[in-house]
Amino acid sequence: MTAANPLHTKIDERAAVVGVIGLGYVGLPLAVETARSGYRTLGFDVAEATVAGINAGHSHIQDVPSDMLSAFVGEGLLSATTDMARLGECDAISICVPTPLSKTKDPDLSYVASAARAVAATLRPGQLVILESTTYPGTTREVMLPILEEGGLVAGEDFYLCFSPERVDPGNPVWHTRNTPKVLGGITQECLDAGVALYARVFDTIVAVESAEAAELVKVYENTFRMINIALANELAQACEKLDVDVWGVIEAAATKPFGFMKFTPGPGLGGHCIPLDPHYLSWKMRTLQYKTRMIELASEINAEMPEYVVRKVADALNGDRKAVNGSRVLVLGIAYKKDIDDLRESPALDIIGLLQGRGAEVMYHDPFCPMIQDDGHTALRGLPMHSVDLTPELLDGLDAVVLVTDHSRVDYSLVAEHAPLVVDTRGVTRGVSGRARMVGLSGRPASERRAGTPLGAPALAR
Ligand code: SAJ
């Protein structure tokens, strides 16, 4: 594209107005970065409270400090609105809306389509539109493009359309929006050129790829890679159970390989709003093209079976104390989908609580980040809302078992080992912690119960 292009000129002169639709954990950090790069930024969200909070300088996103937000708001560089008619004021618009999966694991693009229609309503020549929401390869060209071209404007000539996957890792102390390499693909070369022109001024590193489809595929591949390797670690844990080998020791030793290996760890199952979901965008798209992504299906099965595996471990461990799950008092320790966060989305802890309740256990939980499990109408647990109980010696002494599901850093695991009779640890965080409790790992007997050189499967030698 020549420098005479008015959009390029506006971008070069920092005169371009940037719009961000969707001000959540992706959109608000992006809006702050475009403001920081000198672009007046207009955030769009359907939630009145979110918009009001931002305009008052209050951040609802952990990675965006309110003092930074209020500085940009105070300078007039950043403001928010629910009025989608103002999208016409923007020279560039990034779309960061949710792309959930339905219960049948079909992509729900209703938010993307709604945002596209809002942009189309005020689309004008020279505008750049970038979709950031994780979705199946083909969405930008097959869903966004027709909606935007309905009014007669042509992508690559009149306006520009790109896909750029979000790579936000909430709470990551090293990788932030600005310094994480940003992949970008366009519907046409001119689209890509326009997207690079803007994003090269916002992100430290731009990774231009051949098309919007390639950029969409990069994102689902990244997270599918992760999901499949987690499944392999979970399968290794079950193999170690059969061989009576401590899986954590095997993984730690394998991780000493300085090349050709990447450490993943087994656990109670797969939580979060990315890893369990993103691979299904790819498998869904491939099904429409008569291709079965067998690796994704199998890995998803293995991960989905982990809550059952954990509950069987709890049942077996209680049997070791001549107890049944039915009637036992069980504490689930840590319920967020991963450590040191408060996010319950797709958390396997909820499955484990439901399975234990279904077997007749009296289940309670402790999680310093999650004070309550709401009764949101689709979490099928008994006794909702459930509240986090305090972790006290009295509570622990009165339990039959603790199942450690999420390994938050700020829990006193020595207190748990000292007072609970039995701990089933699905994260390997209590290895080396000793106390009154019988400690059961995700696989095999604890190393403390196995003398060095004990043949596989042989009972531990009496001391
Ligand atoms: N998990 C395991 N074993 C592992 C790693 C994770 O069981 O070795 C489990 C976690 O307990 C959790 C689930 O998988 O239940 C997902 O954990 P995650 O570490 O992948 O965290 P997420 O869901 O927050 O993933 C995000 C993703 N970021 C984006 O999509 C932009 C992912 O690509 C990142 O790699 C990940 O953060 C990260 O590394 O923190």
Residues whose N, C-alpha, C, O or C-beta is under 5 A from the ligand:
A	BS01	SAJ	E166 R167 V168 D169 N223 I230 K263 F264 T265 P266 G267 G269 L270 G271 G272 H273 C274 I275 Y337 K338
